[in-house]
Amino acid sequence: MITDLLRNMVWVWTGWLLFLVLSFAILEGIALTKGGLTLSMYTWQLSEEWPPIIWICGVLCGGLAVHFWWHWAPPGTGPLGGTGG
């Protein structure tokens, strides 16, 4: 049961990431062809209006990087994995 759920979640997360990439590409393409607001222009304008957003984005990106990749050990592989050994 758990393995089925994990297998399904792989597809859910993969689909979500693909949706993000595709939606970014579509919205950016529309903005570039129509002369609209691109993500980089939006970010620049937002940081002009509220400078702390630059720091907040950095903290969020750094926090996610640490969460995803620092000292990761699968369950059952050692002291950090939760079973000792």
N, CA, C and O atoms as CSV, one atom per row, in Angstrom:
chain,resi,resn,atom,element,x,y,z
A,1,MET,N,N,0.828,-1.206,0.000
A,1,MET,CA,C,0.000,0.000,0.000
A,1,MET,C,C,0.871,1.268,0.000
A,1,MET,O,O,0.645,2.183,-0.792
A,2,ILE,N,N,1.861,1.309,0.892
A,2,ILE,CA,C,2.731,2.486,0.963
A,2,ILE,C,C,3.516,2.643,-0.337
A,2,ILE,O,O,3.665,3.756,-0.841
A,3,THR,N,N,4.020,1.534,-0.883
A,3,THR,CA,C,4.794,1.640,-2.125
A,3,THR,C,C,3.922,2.118,-3.276
A,3,THR,O,O,4.391,2.862,-4.138
A,4,ASP,N,N,2.657,1.701,-3.303
A,4,ASP,CA,C,1.748,2.196,-4.339
A,4,ASP,C,C,1.537,3.693,-4.200
A,4,ASP,O,O,1.525,4.418,-5.195
A,5,LEU,N,N,1.373,4.152,-2.982
A,5,LEU,CA,C,1.190,5.578,-2.733
A,5,LEU,C,C,2.435,6.358,-3.168
A,5,LEU,O,O,2.328,7.406,-3.805
A,6,LEU,N,N,3.612,5.839,-2.818
A,6,LEU,CA,C,4.851,6.516,-3.203
A,6,LEU,C,C,5.021,6.533,-4.714
A,6,LEU,O,O,5.457,7.535,-5.280
A,7,ARG,N,N,4.679,5.429,-5.371
A,7,ARG,CA,C,4.769,5.403,-6.825
A,7,ARG,C,C,3.842,6.444,-7.441
A,7,ARG,O,O,4.221,7.143,-8.381
A,8,ASN,N,N,2.649,6.543,-6.918
A,8,ASN,CA,C,1.701,7.543,-7.427
A,8,ASN,C,C,2.171,8.955,-7.130
A,8,ASN,O,O,1.982,9.848,-7.955
A,9,MET,N,N,2.781,9.180,-5.971
A,9,MET,CA,C,3.260,10.515,-5.622
A,9,MET,C,C,4.407,10.950,-6.532
A,9,MET,O,O,4.565,12.140,-6.804
A,10,VAL,N,N,5.200,10.001,-6.999
A,10,VAL,CA,C,6.258,10.356,-7.950
A,10,VAL,C,C,5.634,11.003,-9.174
A,10,VAL,O,O,6.136,12.013,-9.667
A,11,TRP,N,N,4.562,10.437,-9.662
A,11,TRP,CA,C,3.889,11.005,-10.837
A,11,TRP,C,C,3.213,12.335,-10.514
A,11,TRP,O,O,3.185,13.238,-11.350
A,12,VAL,N,N,2.676,12.455,-9.320
A,12,VAL,CA,C,2.042,13.716,-8.922
A,12,VAL,C,C,3.080,14.837,-8.886
A,12,VAL,O,O,2.850,15.909,-9.446
A,13,TRP,N,N,4.224,14.598,-8.231
A,13,TRP,CA,C,5.259,15.622,-8.147
A,13,TRP,C,C,5.871,15.906,-9.512
A,13,TRP,O,O,6.160,17.058,-9.836
A,14,THR,N,N,6.069,14.870,-10.308
A,14,THR,CA,C,6.614,15.068,-11.655
A,14,THR,C,C,5.661,15.908,-12.491
A,14,THR,O,O,6.089,16.826,-13.190
A,15,GLY,N,N,4.378,15.600,-12.423
A,15,GLY,CA,C,3.376,16.373,-13.154
A,15,GLY,C,C,3.325,17.820,-12.687
A,15,GLY,O,O,3.190,18.738,-13.496
A,16,TRP,N,N,3.433,18.017,-11.384
A,16,TRP,CA,C,3.405,19.374,-10.842
A,16,TRP,C,C,4.596,20.182,-11.332
A,16,TRP,O,O,4.447,21.338,-11.726
A,17,LEU,N,N,5.790,19.572,-11.308
A,17,LEU,CA,C,6.980,20.278,-11.789
A,17,LEU,C,C,6.882,20.577,-13.283
A,17,LEU,O,O,7.261,21.662,-13.724
A,18,LEU,N,N,6.379,19.629,-14.057
A,18,LEU,CA,C,6.193,19.871,-15.490
A,18,LEU,C,C,5.190,20.988,-15.734
A,18,LEU,O,O,5.379,21.812,-16.628
A,19,PHE,N,N,4.127,21.017,-14.942
A,19,PHE,CA,C,3.139,22.092,-15.054
A,19,PHE,C,C,3.784,23.452,-14.793
A,19,PHE,O,O,3.510,24.421,-15.501
A,20,LEU,N,N,4.644,23.518,-13.770
A,20,LEU,CA,C,5.324,24.787,-13.474
A,20,LEU,C,C,6.195,25.231,-14.635
A,20,LEU,O,O,6.170,26.399,-15.024
A,21,VAL,N,N,6.963,24.307,-15.188
A,21,VAL,CA,C,7.852,24.650,-16.301
A,21,VAL,C,C,7.043,25.095,-17.514
A,21,VAL,O,O,7.353,26.112,-18.134
A,22,LEU,N,N,6.007,24.331,-17.850
A,22,LEU,CA,C,5.190,24.673,-19.020
A,22,LEU,C,C,4.435,25.983,-18.830
A,22,LEU,O,O,4.358,26.793,-19.755
A,23,SER,N,N,3.878,26.198,-17.642
A,23,SER,CA,C,3.146,27.447,-17.418
A,23,SER,C,C,4.091,28.646,-17.474
A,23,SER,O,O,3.725,29.698,-17.998
A,24,PHE,N,N,5.311,28.494,-16.935
A,24,PHE,CA,C,6.290,29.573,-17.035
A,24,PHE,C,C,6.614,29.858,-18.498
A,24,PHE,O,O,6.640,31.016,-18.916
A,25,ALA,N,N,6.861,28.803,-19.277
A,25,ALA,CA,C,7.216,28.986,-20.687
A,25,ALA,C,C,6.083,29.669,-21.454
A,25,ALA,O,O,6.330,30.552,-22.276
A,26,ILE,N,N,4.856,29.265,-21.186
A,26,ILE,CA,C,3.706,29.859,-21.883
A,26,ILE,C,C,3.536,31.327,-21.504
A,26,ILE,O,O,3.403,32.189,-22.372
A,27,LEU,N,N,3.543,31.605,-20.193
A,27,LEU,CA,C,3.350,32.986,-19.744
A,27,LEU,C,C,4.493,33.892,-20.192
A,27,LEU,O,O,4.265,35.038,-20.579
A,28,GLU,N,N,5.708,33.384,-20.141
A,28,GLU,CA,C,6.862,34.182,-20.569
A,28,GLU,C,C,6.797,34.422,-22.083
A,28,GLU,O,O,7.098,35.518,-22.556
A,29,GLY,N,N,6.403,33.395,-22.834
A,29,GLY,CA,C,6.260,33.552,-24.288
A,29,GLY,C,C,5.210,34.580,-24.652
A,29,GLY,O,O,5.419,35.392,-25.554
A,30,ILE,N,N,4.081,34.554,-23.959
A,30,ILE,CA,C,3.025,35.542,-24.206
A,30,ILE,C,C,3.532,36.946,-23.887
A,30,ILE,O,O,3.320,37.882,-24.657
A,31,ALA,N,N,4.205,37.081,-22.742
A,31,ALA,CA,C,4.714,38.398,-22.345
A,31,ALA,C,C,5.734,38.927,-23.351
A,31,ALA,O,O,5.734,40.116,-23.672
A,32,LEU,N,N,6.595,38.053,-23.844
A,32,LEU,CA,C,7.621,38.499,-24.790
A,32,LEU,C,C,7.030,38.856,-26.152
A,32,LEU,O,O,7.476,39.814,-26.782
A,33,THR,N,N,6.048,38.112,-26.609
A,33,THR,CA,C,5.471,38.402,-27.928
A,33,THR,C,C,4.515,39.586,-27.891
A,33,THR,O,O,4.387,40.298,-28.887
A,34,LYS,N,N,3.854,39.810,-26.789
A,34,LYS,CA,C,2.885,40.904,-26.685
A,34,LYS,C,C,3.452,42.147,-26.011
A,34,LYS,O,O,2.765,43.160,-25.888
A,35,GLY,N,N,4.715,42.068,-25.574
A,35,GLY,CA,C,5.308,43.230,-24.902
A,35,GLY,C,C,4.779,43.407,-23.495
A,35,GLY,O,O,4.720,44.530,-22.995
A,36,GLY,N,N,4.391,42.317,-22.844
A,36,GLY,CA,C,3.840,42.394,-21.496
A,36,GLY,C,C,4.903,42.268,-20.419
A,36,GLY,O,O,6.098,42.405,-20.681
A,37,LEU,N,N,4.454,42.010,-19.225
A,37,LEU,CA,C,5.307,41.926,-18.045
A,37,LEU,C,C,5.891,40.519,-17.925
A,37,LEU,O,O,5.153,39.552,-17.732
A,38,THR,N,N,7.220,40.406,-18.040
A,38,THR,CA,C,7.880,39.113,-17.875
A,38,THR,C,C,8.166,38.878,-16.392
A,38,THR,O,O,8.026,39.787,-15.575
A,39,LEU,N,N,8.565,37.659,-16.055
A,39,LEU,CA,C,8.863,37.345,-14.659
A,39,LEU,C,C,10.034,38.180,-14.142
A,39,LEU,O,O,10.004,38.650,-13.005
A,40,SER,N,N,11.054,38.367,-14.963
A,40,SER,CA,C,12.199,39.173,-14.507
A,40,SER,C,C,11.804,40.635,-14.319
A,40,SER,O,O,12.270,41.278,-13.378
A,41,MET,N,N,10.953,41.171,-15.196
A,41,MET,CA,C,10.488,42.554,-15.029
A,41,MET,C,C,9.625,42.679,-13.778
A,41,MET,O,O,9.728,43.661,-13.043
A,42,TYR,N,N,8.775,41.682,-13.538
A,42,TYR,CA,C,7.927,41.681,-12.345
A,42,TYR,C,C,8.781,41.647,-11.081
A,42,TYR,O,O,8.521,42.376,-10.124
A,43,THR,N,N,9.798,40.796,-11.089
A,43,THR,CA,C,10.678,40.675,-9.924
A,43,THR,C,C,11.417,41.987,-9.677
A,43,THR,O,O,11.551,42.425,-8.535
A,44,TRP,N,N,11.890,42.604,-10.738
A,44,TRP,CA,C,12.587,43.889,-10.604
A,44,TRP,C,C,11.656,44.955,-10.023
A,44,TRP,O,O,12.035,45.679,-9.102
A,45,GLN,N,N,10.452,45.049,-10.557
A,45,GLN,CA,C,9.507,46.054,-10.062
A,45,GLN,C,C,9.120,45.785,-8.614
A,45,GLN,O,O,9.001,46.713,-7.815
A,46,LEU,N,N,8.927,44.522,-8.280
A,46,LEU,CA,C,8.577,44.170,-6.900
A,46,LEU,C,C,9.714,44.536,-5.946
A,46,LEU,O,O,9.465,45.042,-4.852
A,47,SER,N,N,10.955,44.283,-6.352
A,47,SER,CA,C,12.082,44.606,-5.482
A,47,SER,C,C,12.291,46.119,-5.366
A,47,SER,O,O,12.814,46.590,-4.356
A,48,GLU,N,N,11.896,46.874,-6.370
A,48,GLU,CA,C,11.950,48.340,-6.263
A,48,GLU,C,C,10.936,48.846,-5.247
A,48,GLU,O,O,11.221,49.757,-4.469
A,49,GLU,N,N,9.758,48.252,-5.260
A,49,GLU,CA,C,8.693,48.680,-4.347
A,49,GLU,C,C,8.908,48.171,-2.924
A,49,GLU,O,O,8.574,48.859,-1.960
A,50,TRP,N,N,9.469,46.960,-2.792
A,50,TRP,CA,C,9.640,46.361,-1.468
A,50,TRP,C,C,10.960,45.595,-1.435
A,50,TRP,O,O,10.962,44.386,-1.669
A,51,PRO,N,N,12.084,46.260,-1.152
A,51,PRO,CA,C,13.412,45.639,-1.201
A,51,PRO,C,C,13.602,44.381,-0.346
A,51,PRO,O,O,14.404,43.533,-0.737
A,52,PRO,N,N,12.920,44.200,0.795
A,52,PRO,CA,C,13.145,42.973,1.570
A,52,PRO,C,C,12.790,41.678,0.808
A,52,PRO,O,O,13.201,40.593,1.220
A,53,ILE,N,N,12.036,41.784,-0.290
A,53,ILE,CA,C,11.660,40.584,-1.029
A,53,ILE,C,C,12.886,39.862,-1.571
A,53,ILE,O,O,12.860,38.640,-1.714
A,54,ILE,N,N,13.956,40.586,-1.875
A,54,ILE,CA,C,15.190,39.963,-2.376
A,54,ILE,C,C,15.759,39.033,-1.306
A,54,ILE,O,O,16.137,37.899,-1.602
A,55,TRP,N,N,15.819,39.509,-0.077
A,55,TRP,CA,C,16.334,38.706,1.023
A,55,TRP,C,C,15.417,37.513,1.296
A,55,TRP,O,O,15.894,36.401,1.520
A,56,ILE,N,N,14.116,37.742,1.279
A,56,ILE,CA,C,13.155,36.659,1.542
A,56,ILE,C,C,13.276,35.560,0.487
A,56,ILE,O,O,13.255,34.377,0.827
A,57,CYS,N,N,13.404,35.932,-0.783
A,57,CYS,CA,C,13.576,34.934,-1.847
A,57,CYS,C,C,14.874,34.149,-1.643
A,57,CYS,O,O,14.904,32.938,-1.863
A,58,GLY,N,N,15.932,34.819,-1.230
A,58,GLY,CA,C,17.198,34.140,-0.963
A,58,GLY,C,C,17.091,33.153,0.182
A,58,GLY,O,O,17.618,32.044,0.106
A,59,VAL,N,N,16.407,33.556,1.247
A,59,VAL,CA,C,16.223,32.664,2.387
A,59,VAL,C,C,15.378,31.453,1.991
A,59,VAL,O,O,15.678,30.328,2.390
A,60,LEU,N,N,14.326,31.680,1.210
A,60,LEU,CA,C,13.488,30.558,0.776
A,60,LEU,C,C,14.266,29.584,-0.109
A,60,LEU,O,O,14.175,28.371,0.078
A,61,CYS,N,N,15.024,30.102,-1.062
A,61,CYS,CA,C,15.815,29.223,-1.941
A,61,CYS,C,C,16.883,28.475,-1.152
A,61,CYS,O,O,17.075,27.275,-1.350
A,62,GLY,N,N,17.575,29.171,-0.266
A,62,GLY,CA,C,18.594,28.516,0.556
A,62,GLY,C,C,17.994,27.493,1.492
A,62,GLY,O,O,18.550,26.409,1.674
A,63,GLY,N,N,16.869,27.825,2.084
A,63,GLY,CA,C,16.193,26.880,2.979
A,63,GLY,C,C,15.749,25.624,2.256
A,63,GLY,O,O,15.874,24.519,2.783
A,64,LEU,N,N,15.229,25.793,1.044
A,64,LEU,CA,C,14.833,24.619,0.270
A,64,LEU,C,C,16.036,23.781,-0.130
A,64,LEU,O,O,15.971,22.552,-0.098
A,65,ALA,N,N,17.133,24.427,-0.505
A,65,ALA,CA,C,18.338,23.680,-0.871
A,65,ALA,C,C,18.849,22.862,0.314
A,65,ALA,O,O,19.196,21.692,0.155
A,66,VAL,N,N,18.896,23.464,1.487
A,66,VAL,CA,C,19.338,22.746,2.678
A,66,VAL,C,C,18.364,21.613,3.001
A,66,VAL,O,O,18.783,20.504,3.332
A,67,HIS,N,N,17.093,21.890,2.907
A,67,HIS,CA,C,16.077,20.877,3.205
A,67,HIS,C,C,16.200,19.676,2.265
A,67,HIS,O,O,16.077,18.530,2.697
A,68,PHE,N,N,16.441,19.940,0.988
A,68,PHE,CA,C,16.480,18.858,0.010
A,68,PHE,C,C,17.788,18.070,0.033
A,68,PHE,O,O,17.757,16.848,-0.115
A,69,TRP,N,N,18.939,18.728,0.215
A,69,TRP,CA,C,20.205,18.048,-0.070
A,69,TRP,C,C,21.216,17.954,1.064
A,69,TRP,O,O,22.203,17.233,0.913
A,70,TRP,N,N,21.034,18.625,2.169
A,70,TRP,CA,C,22.055,18.597,3.201
A,70,TRP,C,C,21.838,17.416,4.146
A,70,TRP,O,O,20.781,17.305,4.767
A,71,HIS,N,N,22.808,16.560,4.255
A,71,HIS,CA,C,22.802,15.403,5.163
A,71,HIS,C,C,21.589,14.508,4.972
A,71,HIS,O,O,21.005,14.024,5.941
A,72,TRP,N,N,21.221,14.295,3.743
A,72,TRP,CA,C,20.067,13.435,3.502
A,72,TRP,C,C,20.499,11.983,3.599
A,72,TRP,O,O,21.506,11.589,3.011
A,73,ALA,N,N,19.753,11.199,4.326
A,73,ALA,CA,C,20.019,9.770,4.428
A,73,ALA,C,C,18.678,9.047,4.372
A,73,ALA,O,O,17.778,9.360,5.151
A,74,PRO,N,N,18.534,8.092,3.472
A,74,PRO,CA,C,17.275,7.354,3.403
A,74,PRO,C,C,17.008,6.611,4.698
A,74,PRO,O,O,17.953,6.221,5.384
A,75,PRO,N,N,15.753,6.404,5.050
A,75,PRO,CA,C,15.435,5.666,6.270
A,75,PRO,C,C,16.120,4.295,6.262
A,75,PRO,O,O,16.098,3.577,5.263
A,76,GLY,N,N,16.727,3.955,7.402
A,76,GLY,CA,C,17.353,2.649,7.552
A,76,GLY,C,C,18.792,2.585,7.100
A,76,GLY,O,O,19.354,1.492,7.030
A,77,THR,N,N,19.423,3.725,6.785
A,77,THR,CA,C,20.796,3.674,6.279
A,77,THR,C,C,21.836,4.084,7.311
A,77,THR,O,O,23.029,4.062,7.008
A,78,GLY,N,N,21.436,4.447,8.493
A,78,GLY,CA,C,22.436,4.827,9.489
A,78,GLY,C,C,21.859,5.745,10.537
A,78,GLY,O,O,20.641,5.903,10.621
A,79,PRO,N,N,22.723,6.360,11.347
A,79,PRO,CA,C,22.261,7.204,12.447
A,79,PRO,C,C,21.342,8.334,11.995
A,79,PRO,O,O,20.372,8.656,12.683
A,80,LEU,N,N,21.633,8.931,10.861
A,80,LEU,CA,C,20.757,9.998,10.395
A,80,LEU,C,C,19.503,9.453,9.758
A,80,LEU,O,O,18.521,10.181,9.610
A,81,GLY,N,N,19.512,8.175,9.372
A,81,GLY,CA,C,18.352,7.550,8.749
A,81,GLY,C,C,17.320,7.063,9.735
A,81,GLY,O,O,16.226,6.664,9.338
A,82,GLY,N,N,17.642,7.088,11.010
A,82,GLY,CA,C,16.625,6.803,12.012
A,82,GLY,C,C,16.675,5.420,12.621
A,82,GLY,O,O,15.899,5.149,13.537
A,83,THR,N,N,17.549,4.517,12.165
A,83,THR,CA,C,17.550,3.174,12.749
A,83,THR,C,C,18.819,2.872,13.514
A,83,THR,O,O,18.971,1.777,14.055
A,84,GLY,N,N,19.727,3.817,13.567
A,84,GLY,CA,C,20.987,3.565,14.255
A,84,GLY,C,C,21.915,2.741,13.402
A,84,GLY,O,O,21.615,2.445,12.245
A,85,GLY,N,N,23.036,2.373,13.969
A,85,GLY,CA,C,23.847,1.449,13.240
A,85,GLY,C,C,25.209,1.851,12.995
A,85,GLY,O,O,25.970,1.109,12.374
